[in-house]
Every structure is written in structure tokens, then in C-alpha cells.
Amino acid sequence: MKKIITIALLFISHYSNAQFDGSWYTFRIEDISFNTIAKDKLITGRIVNYNSNKEYIASADTLNIKKQIIKNDSILYLITNPEIDNSIYNSKKNQIIKFVYHKNSNTLSTFFFNTLNKFQELQSNTENLEIKDIEKFISEDNSNISYLTYYRKETINTYISYTKLIEQPTDKIIKLYENLSLIYLALHSKTEKEMFPYFLLKGMSKSVIQVPAYLELKVSPLVSRENYDEILIREKFINNKSVIDALEKFQNAMR
């Protein structure tokens, strides 16, 4: 009987993890970032020229997964550590990464800043952080604000197949810039503490802010690093006052 229960638990554990396993992708301005979740490794990286014959991985980092904990079926916590040699394992270098799976949209939310911040506080205030301490932390964690959404490859391919902004009709270009202006104006009202997670995201912050607005209007969300798209829009619609006004309002809102 005990053996049957053990096998059942192993099966349930494997089944629960299956929805998280494999590669997940998101937008990093003009590039694609990815997370690959394996049994004992988490690989993160950036892909340049995605889905073309010039595609290559520009950077990749591998973290060792020391512990995987599933909470409420759809929440995965990974305890990772960069150390390869367990003989020099340092628990102070542990990181916690929280993933939330959304079945309806087949997406993965991550970068829960409050979870990261509180875990760092726990590490700082605990002399020898043990698994039981981490499990208690996870049981009490209720952060629900995520800054990054990752997609499966087929979803990413659908999104980048949308028509580019420069090729969109004027009314959609104007609408996009109006929506983006409202987003940036709302960000200006945030406190320094509220803006700090965007600072930590660095090169991904622009995509985090802008991509949802692009996807809402079904516009290809890969945007140029140097605002080259905006230069092209200005050149193409130089005689269209409505487009230029919307563009300038957006650029002013970004400052």
C-alpha cells in the first residue's frame, strides 16, 4: 500500500510540473527572451533575429534548481543557486523564482517583485536558511503583481506575424500612440518605490510597458531599440497632422 501511495505521489508531482516544463518566450524590445525550465536547471537567455535564418542566442545563463515547490497546482517556486560544485554550496546565494501558470491563456507570469524582495529580507535576517524556512515563506507568500508574461513558441509566432506599426492604417497608429501616452502618464504618478521594479528590469522595461498595448491592437510588438520605428512613422506621415500630434504626445509622455 505504501509503495502504491509513493508511486501515486510521484505521478502527481510529475503531472503537476508538466505544465511548466520546457521553453517560454517573451519580448525584449527587438529581441526575444526565454526561460527554459528543466528538471534541475533553469536556463535564461536572449535570442536575436528570432525566427529568421540569422537567429542566434546572444546570451544564456544556467542556474541549478535546488528545490521545486508546487503551490495550489498553478504556482511554481524554484529555489536556484549558481554554484555547480555542491561542496562549496552557499545558501546565501539562493534565489527564489515564482511562476504562475494561466491555463486559459497558456501563459506564465513571473518577476513577482514583492516575493523576491521579501525572500532577500528573509535571507538577510536568517543565519542558516533551511528548507523548512523556505517552505514556510512560500506558504505565506501572497504576492499577486507580476511584471513579466511568458508565452509558448506558437503564441509568440502569432504575435510577431501581426502587421508592423509602420504598415498599419493611420487610425490604428493614432490609437496605439494615444494608449501608450496614457500608460506613460500613469507611470509618472507612481512613487520611486513603485517604479523600482521597472528599474530592475533594465532592458526589458520598455517591452513590459509597451507590448500589452501593441498586442491589444494586434500590432507586431517587436520594437526597435533606438526608436527607429518612430523615425519611420514621422517620415512616412510627415503631412498627416493627426499622426504627428499623436506621436509627439507619446514622446513627451515618455520623458
Order of alpha helices (4+ residues) and beta strands (2+ residues): alpha-beta-beta-beta-beta-beta-beta-beta-alpha-alpha-beta-alpha-alpha-alpha-alpha-alpha-alpha
